[in-house]
Amino acid sequence: MNEKVAMDDILSCTNSMITMINYAIQQSNNKNFRDSLIEHRNKLENIQWKIYMINKEKGYYVPAAPAGEADVEQVKQAISK
């Protein structure tokens, strides 16, 4: 396994954990437990950002080009209906 594959796997696993924690937050009815989950999710999101930045800096991930103004307007119109 090369470094790029490993980094992609780490990012994917981190994203999955964040998704699972978000689901648990939504389902939780215990305030202390919910607050703890939110704290852990926030920490994971910070880790996820660092992993993303490493991938971007090394050229392992190239983000999509920003949407043009016409595209943004088209989406705004579509969701405002």
Helices and strands as residue ranges (DSSP letters): H 3-27, H 31-57, H 69-80
